Amino acid sequence: MMDEKLERFCQKLQECAPKLKVYIDSPKDPDGEIFLDIASTNFSTSVSYHPKVGFGFSISEGAYGSRPEELYRNPEKSAVRVRQLLEQTAMGDEPHGLTLPEMRALIGVTQSQIASRLDIKQPSVQRFEKRQNLRLDTLAGYVGAMGGRLEVNVVFDDMEVRMNLNSPKEEG
């Protein structure tokens, strides 16, 4: 019997990318992680799924076997993300992390809505989405206008840590 979220993911995937085939590798342990191999003629990706965690995507080359780079709790957004990866591949691009416009589209928010929430004009949002260098405080505001929060992780060869973006309290 298929989990309800997994079933919704497969249904949405068939709606938004009907040519994709999904192969489900169920674990022996009923509480274990499920792996989905998703493929078409010129595209393939693997997605992990655990009912308590959600859908995990490993986007980078050689990331298979490590923890997912992207995590989605919503099955419909997970299926749309697969379609985005399929479209990237169809355009000749390597699959990559989300750009700001792709993230905004996935969330279902318009530039005008973000502008209204930030009390700025829509062309300012459009320019911001095209910038190469972003200030963290501006990016945090943009992400907040979409309903999210910005977190920064720092990666070294021998460790990964979440960076505290708040200024340290001054001792007095």
N, C-alpha and C positions, 0 to 999 in steps of 0.2 A: 504494500500500500504506500502511495506517494504522499509525502508531507504536503500540506495545503499551500505553503509558500513556494515550495519547489514546483508544484503543479501550476501555480499562477505565473511563475517565471517562464516555464516551458510554453504556456499558452501565449503570453505576451511576446515571447521570442518568435513564435510562429506567426503572430500578427505583424510584427515589424520587420522580420527577416525570414520569410517563408522558405527560402532555399537552404537555410542552415539545417544541418542534422545534429541532433543532440544524442550523445551516448552517455548513459549514466552508469558510473561505477560505484555501486552501493557497497558500504563496508560490511564486514561480517558482524561487527558490533553494532547493534541497533542505535546506539548513542554516538557512533563514530561520524567522521567527516565523509561527505559524499563528494566525489569528483565528477565533473561534467566535462567531457570533451566535445567541443562545438566546432563544426567544420563545414566548409563548402569547398568548391573547386580551388579557389586561390586564398583561402583564409582558414586559420585554425587557432583556437585558443582553449585554455583550460580554466575552469572556474571551480573553486571549492565552495562547498555549502555545508553549513552546520546550523541546525534550527535555532540554537541559542546565540549564534554569532552573526550569521548572515552569509552573504555571497562575497567571496574573496577573489580579487583579480590580481594576477602577477603580470605586469605590463612589460617590464624591462627584459631584454635578452638575458638569458641565463638566470632569471629569477625563479624558475621552476624549482620547487623543493624548499624555498624559503617562505617566510610569512608573506601574505599578500600585501601589495602596495596600496590597493584600494579596497574598501570594504563597504558594502551596501546592505542595509537591513530591509530595504523595500524591493520586492521581486520585480515590480514593473520598471523601476529605475535601473535595476541590474540588467534587464533585457534591453533597455534602450542603450545602456553603456556598451553592450555587445554590438549593437547595431552601429554605434559611433566607431568602435574599433574596426568593424567590417568596412565602413565607409573610408576610414583612414587608409586601410590596406588597398581598397579599390582605387584610391587616388594616387597610389604609388608611395605613400608615406609608410614609415615604420610606425606601428602602434606606439602611442605616447600618452603621457599623463594628460589630464584635462587642461585645456586653455580656459581663460576666464569666460569667453563666450560659450564654450562647450559646457562648462559647469553651470552657467546661467540657464542655458537651454534645458539641461538635465533637471534642474530644480524647477523649471517652469516659470521663470521670472523674466519680465521684459526689461530692457534698458530704461524705459520710462518709469517703471515701478521702482527700480533701484534709484533713479534720479529723484523721484518723489520722496523716498525714504531718507535720502541723504540731503534733501533740500538743495539740490543742484539741478542744472538743466541736462536733458538727455544727451546733447552733443558732448558734454563733459564726460559722461559715462562711456560713450563711444570712443573718445580719445584715450581714456584711461585703459580700456580693454586692449588697445593697440600698443601701449607703451612696452618697452623692453625692460626698463628699470623702474621698479615700484618701491615706494616708501612703505615700510611695514605698517605704519599707522593708517595710511590711506587704504592699503590692501585689507587690513583688519576691518575698516569701516565698510568697504565694499562687500566683504564676506558676511559681515553682520547684517547688511541690508538684504542679503539673500536668506538670512535666517541661520547662518552658521557662525562659527568662531574660528579664528586663526590660531593654529599651533605650529611651532617650528621645532623640528627635530634636527639635531646635529649628528652627523655620521663620521666616525673615525674608523680606522682599520680594525681596532679591537673593541669598539663600543659604540653604542647609539644612545643619545640622551635627548630628552625634551628640554628645550631652552626656555627659561623663564624670561618673558618679555617685559615684566614689570621692573621698574627701577628698584634697586635695593634700598631698604629703609635706612635713613641716616641715623646713626647713633648719636644720642645727645645727652 
